[in-house]
Amino acid sequence: MGWLVLLLLLVLILGGAGFVLHLLWWIAIIAVALLLIGFVLPRGGGRWYRW
């Protein structure tokens, strides 16, 4: 019975980690898209961010 609980806990942890990693990939894709838009469409004669 203890092994079953441990296995279910492991599945829940790995499933949650997979969801978080999937979410982080989407955030990274959106950030790169915004960065590329900043390079293509500068506002006010300069970039919208500062390095």
Phi, psi and omega in degrees: 000321179297322179294323179295317178296318178297318179296317179295321177298317179297318178297318179295318180295314181293324177295318177295320178295321178297319179295317180295318179295321177298317178296318179295325176297317179296320178297318179296319179296317179295319179296318179294321178297317178295321178296317179294322177296323177295327177287322185281320185241077178289148179248141174064030178078002180215185179278158179275001176227167178235137179270000000 
